[in-house]
Amino acid sequence: MEKEMSDRLITEAAKIIFTYCRVRTGSKEDAEDLSQDILVELLKTRDSLRDDKAFYGFMWAVACNVYKNWCKKHRRFTEAKLDENIEDKSVRFVERFEREEDIGLLYRELGLLGKQYREATVLYYFDGLKVSEISKTLGITQSMVKFLLFKSRKILKEGMNMEKTRGNLSFNPSGLVISIRHSIGNFNPEGAHSIWALCEDNLLAQNILLACYNDRCTVEEISLQTGVAVPYLERDLKKLCEKELLIHRSGKYETAIVIFTKEFSEEAYVKTLPLQRKIVEIMGKFFNERLTEIKAAGFCADLDSNSLKWLMTRIILMESLSRYYSSAMAMVSKKYDGVEACIWGVEEYSNAPGSVLNIQPENANGDSIRCADFSANTSVWDCYYFDRSQNRVNIVLDIARGKSAGFSENDLSEIAELIKRGFVRKNGSVLSLTLPIFTYEQYQKLLAFLEYDITDITKIIRETVSIFTDILVQHAPVFMKKEAENSNPHNAFQCVLVPVKIMLDNGMLRHTAEDEHPTTYVILK
């Protein structure tokens, strides 16, 4: 690789390297020292790199090796006394340490011990059980108990003599949003929900996945990075491995899904912004020139201007996405605890364009509710309200077809809530929807009317996704590059989120009230 190219790549990677170091060190000064060491090593060894596309994999390998050497140099030179006589319990274990600092180090190391070692140590030294009693309690031989006690004492001594600094995630945790896209014909809502629910509102599980993304980590390293003692990690580690979001092999954990890190998202945003603005220009031109035609053609004549803009934005952008997906290469899905899908994570960061949820629940007749929620607009999600609630879906679609009577007591309670939330209105004894309702034929006619704009935006999405994917592969660790190459369908969502955020920021769209649902509509088959 040419020197000029390597210099440019190393300069661009400096911020990523500093973030990597800041997560793994306890101070800005240590992070600066470590990142400088990594950059120096990259400059020394860059001649061995022949292909610039392999730079980021090369960079992470160098960073990992330099970090390991850095950890070895930062050992403590004071020794805490630890009695080698296993059976001597005449003095409480903690009282054998004279300095308060040593007691703190002991507790730190106990929190880092693996489960078997920790259980044996606590039962013997803190609960006062004999070796024979521990053997019965844990269901292992007395010889194994003695081995665990001996080994744990050795681990504790070595650990107490080593400087260990908690990582950045211990005091500045990041948020991670899990997204799931099913392969065609393999929809498994219950299984998908169980995977999503494991990480939703579970900051620890999210940060475990982040900690194990760029580096394979031991449980001790995860503990130091997150600032959480090993006993409190074990449940989430087990669950993440069961769902196959995390892999445990050779004593180390590695994240098994692609993560759109903050650094990736910020770089991708800057490099694709001109294309995203083209989408905004297309929507602006449509608003200025064709909204009147839409109403004149008999579509949604009773909607106010802002609601109609939101509806057209939702239909045009989501239909463009759908068309992109149908023409893109097939998704390379994997099985996660029996769920065949593509799963990825998005690290949250300030000024992020938000997220979008999109569902299309149907009744037995093939009628459907089309919901798309943009977090940039509202915190009230129609998708959550209708997802996995078939009875609620059936009621709405029955009302869409003119039903106003013959509902059960339970249905009437649901209808009262639908009225309160703004989906249904009641005029005397007559029920009707506040949502736009299309027949299948009407909807196809509307799509034909929007064809020109959908075609243009689909082309832009294809070009944007190509740029996204190239950047993502550069940022991905070596063991995730193959998955990153196949992630292009997921990147397409940015071509919906960013334009919507721009349109909200520049006033083309206005925020809607909680009881307004302009991006939800009904199609009757």
N, C-alpha and C positions, 0 to 999 in steps of 0.2 A: 504494500500500500504506500502511496506517495506521502512524503513528509507533510506537505501542505494539507492533504486530506486528513491525515492522522491528527495534526495540530487542531484542525477545526472540530473534529469529533471529540477530542479530549476537552477542548474548551467548552463545547456544548454540554458535555457530560459532567462538568465540574459541579453544577448545582445538584444534580442527581446524586453524585458521590457524597457531597456534604450532607444531604438529607439522610443517606444510608448511614453515614458516620454518626450523625446527631441522634438517630434512633438507638444506636448501640453504645453510646457514651453518655456520661452524666453531665457533661458541661460543654459549652460552646467552644472553649479553649481546646479540650481533648478532641472534639470533633474536627476542629481546624487542623490540629496536628496530624490526626489519623488521615484525613482527606488529603493533606499535603503529601504524606507518605505514599498513599495510593497513586496520586497523580505522578509523583516522581518515578514510581515503579512502572507505570504505564508508559512514560516517556522512555525509560530504559529498555523496555521490552517490545516496543511497538514495531520494530523491524521484523519481528517474527510473525506479524499479522499480514497476510497476503490479500485478504478480501475485506473491504470495508463493511460488507453486510454482516460479517461475523464479529464486528467490533464490540457490540454490547455483551455478547456471550463471553468474549475475551476479557472485557472490562470487569464483569462480575466475578470471573474466576480469579483475576488479579486482586480485586478488592477483598474477596474472601480469604485469600492466602495472607495478604498483608494484615488483615484484621486479626487472624489467628496468631500471627507472630507478635502483633501489638499486645494482645491479651497475655501472651507468655512473658513479655517484658514487664508487665505491670503486676508483678506478684508482690505480696507483702513480705517483709523480712523479719517481722516479729513473730514469735511462736507462742501459741497458747498451750499451757500444759494440759495434757489429757492422759489420765491414768490408764496404763495398758492392762491392768488387772481387771478382767471382765467381771469376776464375781465379787469385787469389792464394792459394797454399797453402804459402807459405814457413814459416808458423807453424801448428801444429796448431790446428784449429778451436776446441777447448775452451780452449786456452791464451790465446786472445784475450780471455778474460774474466778480469779481475784479481781479483775478489772471489769467495770460495767461494759466497756467496749467489747471485751471478750465474750460476755454473755449475749450481747447483741449479735455478734458474729455467729455464735453457736445457734441462736434462734434462726438467723438467716439461713444457715446451712441445713438445719433440720427441715426448714420449709422447702429446700431444694432436693432433699433426698427422694429417691424413688420409693414407690409404695411399700415394697417388701422390706427394704432397709428401715424405712421410717416406722412401720408398724412394730417391727422387732425392737427397735431402739426405744420407742415410747412405752411399750409394754414392760420392758426390762428396767429402764432407768427412771421413768416417771410414774408408772403404775405399780412398780415394785414386784412384778411377777417373776417367778423362778423360770429357769430355762425349760424345765419339764412342763410347767404350766403354759408357757408360750408355745411350746411344741403342740400341745393339745388345742390351744386356741386357734392357731394358724393352720393346723393340719399338716405340719411338716416335722421332719426328724429333729432330735435334739442337736445332732451334729450340724444340720442346716441352720438352726437358730444361732449356734455359736459362730458359725461362719458369717452369718448376716451381721451379728454384733461386731465381730472383728473387722469386717469389711466396712461397715458404716462408720466405725471409729476412725478408720484410716481416711475415709472420704471426708469426714468432718474436719480432721486435722489439716488435710491438704487444702480443703476449701477455705478454712479460717485463715490460712497463711497466704491466701491469694486475694488480690484486689479485684472486686467484682462490682461493676457499676450498673445500676438499672438503666434500661434504655428509655428513649424518648416516649415510647408508647405507655410507659408506666405512669406518666403524669400528663401526657398530651395524647390521649387515645384518638384514633381515627374512626370514622364511621364507614361501614361497608354495606352496600345494598346488593342483595343477591337477586339476579334476574334469571328467569328460566324460559326457554323456548323449546316447545315439544317438537319432535320430528313428526311429520305428517302420518296420521293413522295410529299414533301411539300416545294419545292424550290420556294422562293419568292424574286427574286433579287432586285426588287424596294424597298420592305419593309426592306430587310436586309441592303441595301445601305443607307437608311435614318437613321437607327440606328447607323451604322458605322460612317456616316458623322457627326452625332451629336457630337461625341467625337474626331474625327480626327482633328488635329490642334487646338483643343479647350482645352487648358491647364486647364482652370477653371473647365470645366465639368469633366475632368479626376481627378482633385484633390478633387472635391466634392465627387466622388465615393470612393476615397481613404480615405477621412476624415470620411466617414460614414460606413466604412467596419467593423472595430473592435468594434466601439461604435455606438449606436444610438445617433444622434446629433440633437439638436434644431438648428434653423436657426442662432441663436446668436452664438452657439458653432462652426458652420461651418464657420461663418464670422471670428471668432477669429482664427480658425485654418488656414484658407486660407489667412487672412489679407485683405479680400475684404468686403466692406460694403454691407449690406443686399440688398439695391436697385439693386446692380449689380449682385447679386446672383439669384434673383427671376426668371428671364427668364430661366436660365439653370436648376434651380430646377424644374420648371414647365415642361420643355421639357423632362428632365430625368424621371420624374414621368409619363408623357404621354407615353414614350417608355417603361415604366415599368422596367427600369434599377435601379430605385430608388423608394422606398416605403415611403409614408408619413402617419403615424398613431400616434394618441395620441400626436400630437404636435412635433413629432420627425421623422427624416429621417433615413432610413437604406438602405444600398446597397443591391440590389436584385440579384447580380451575384457573382459567386466565383471569387476571385482575387488571382492570383499567385503573392504574395508579394515578394519583394526583398529577405527577410529573408528566405522564403520558397524556392525560386529558388536557392539561394546559398547553403542551406543545401542539397537540392535534387541533385544538381550538384555534390557535394563532394561524396555523398553516392552512386550515380549511375555511377560515372566516370569509374570504372573498367568494367562495362558492356558496356558502350559506346565505350571504347577502343577495346572491342572484335569485335564490328561492324567495326571499323576502320581496325582491323587486317584482317577481312574477305575481305573488299574492297581492301586492299593492296595486299593480296594474289591473288585476282581476277585480279588486274591490272598487276601483274607480270607474271601470268601464262595463262591468257585467252583472253587478248585483241587481240593477234595475231589470235587466233581461231575465234574471232568475225569477224574480217576483212576477214579471209579466207572463212568464211561461207557466205560472200557477204553482210554483214551488214555494212553500213556507211563506205565504203572503202575510200571515199574521205575526211573524217574528219582527222584533225591533232590529235596527241596523247592526248593533253590536252582536246580538245573538246570531243573526244570519251570517255575519263574518266568522264567528267562532265555528258555526256548523260547516260552512264551506271550507274553512281551514282544516278542520278535522277530516272531512271527507277527502279533500284533494291530497293532503299529506299522507294520510293512512292508506289511501288507494294507491298512491305512488309507491309507498313502501311495499304494499302487497304485490304490485307489479314487479318491483325490483326483486323481491324474494322469488317470484315465479320464474324469473329469467336468470337469477344467480345460480352458481353451482350449488348442488345439494349440500345441506348442512351435514357436517360430520358429527353425529351425536354419539354419546356414550351412555352407559347404564350407570346410574347413581342409585344404589339401593333399590334396584328394580324399576327405576324411572328412566326411560330412554329419552334423553333430551340434551340440549346444549345449555350449560349453566356457566355463568360468569359473574364476577363481582365488580362493582364500581365503587372506588374509594371516594367518599364525599370530600368536598373542598369548597371554600368560599367562592362565590360567583359562579357556581356550577349551574348549568341550564335546567337542572331538575330531572324529573323522571316522568315517564308516561306509562299508564296501564291501559290495556286494550282487551276487552272480552266481548264475546258474541253468544250469550246463552240463548237457547232455543226451547220451544215447546214441542210436543209430539207431532204437531202439524207442520213444523218447519218454519213457523214465524220466529223472528228473532229480535232481541234488543241489542243494539250496537252501542257499546260504552267505550269511551276513551277519556281518561282523566289526565290532565297536565298539572303536575305539582307546582309549576310556575304560576298557575292561575288560582288554584284552590286547594284547601286542605281537606275538603269533603269529597270522598271518593265514591262515585257511583258504582265503580267496579267492585269494591269491597261489599257494597250493599246488596248487589245482585248475585255475586259469586257464591256458588254452593248453596243457593236458596231457590230451589226449583219452584216451590209453591208461590213465592213472591213474583218470579218471572211469569208463571202461568197466569196469575191475577192481572198483571199489567197487560199481557197480550190478550187476555179475554176482554178487558176494558177497551183495548184498541179496536177490537172487532164489534164493539157496541154493547157488551154485556153490562147491565147495571143492577140486576137482581139475581137471586138464587145463590148467593154466597153464604158459606158457613159462618158460624160465630168467629172462628179463628181467622177466616178470610176477612171478615169485617174489621177485626182488630188490625190486620195488616193494611187494609185500605185506609183506615184512620191514620196510620203512620205514613203511608204514601201521600196522603193529602197534606199532612204536616210538613213533609219534606219537599213538597212542591212538584211531585210527579203526577198527581191526580187532582182534578177539581171536581166539586160537586155542586150541581145546580138543581135544587129541589131533590128529586129522587134519581136524577140522571148523572152518571159518572162519565168523565172523559179525561183523556190524557193531556198534559201540558206539553208533551214531547211531540216533535214532528213525526208523522206517520206516512210511510210510503208503501204502495204496493210494489211487488217485485218489478212489474213493468215500468212503473213510475221511476223507480230507482235506476233502472238500466237507462232510461231516457235521460235522467240527470247526469249519469256518468258519461253518456255520449256528448252531452252539452259541455262537460268539463274535460273532454279527451285531450284537447290541445295542451292545457296546462299540466295535466297529469303526465303526459308524455315528456314534456320539457323537464319537469322536476325529477322524473325517474332517471333521465340521463345525468342530471347533476348528482343525484344520489349515488349512481354507479361510479362516477369520477371521484366523489368525495370519499366513498368507502375504500377505494383503492389507496388513497393517501393515508387514511386512518390505519389500514392494515399494515402498510410498510412501516409506519411509526411504531405501531404496537409490537411488531416482531422485533424491532430494535430494542425496545424496552423490556421485553420478556426475558426471564432467565432461560438458560440453555435448555433445561428439561421441559420448558413449556413453549418453546418456539413453534413446534409443529401444531399445537393447539391454537397458538396465536395466528398462524397462517390461515387457519380454517375458521377464524372468528369474524370474517367480514360481514355476515348477515347481522351480527349483533351491533356492529359499528353504525349500521344504517339508521338506528334510532336517533343518533345525534342529528341527523338531517331533518328530524321533526322537532326535537327539543330546542336546538339553537335558534332556528327561525322564529319559533313561537316566543321565545324569550326576547328576541330583538323586537318583534312586533309589539309586545307588551311594553318594552322600554321606550319605544318611539311613539306610542300612542295609537298605532294602527288597530290594536285590540285593547279593550278595557277589561279589568278584572270583573268577574261576575259574582253575584250574591250566592250565599249557601243554598238557597232554595231555587236557584236557576240551574238548568242542566242543558246548556246549548250544544254540548258535544255528545249527547246521548239521543238516539232516535230509534224508531221501530220500523222493521220491514215485514210486511205481511206477504207470505208466499202465495 
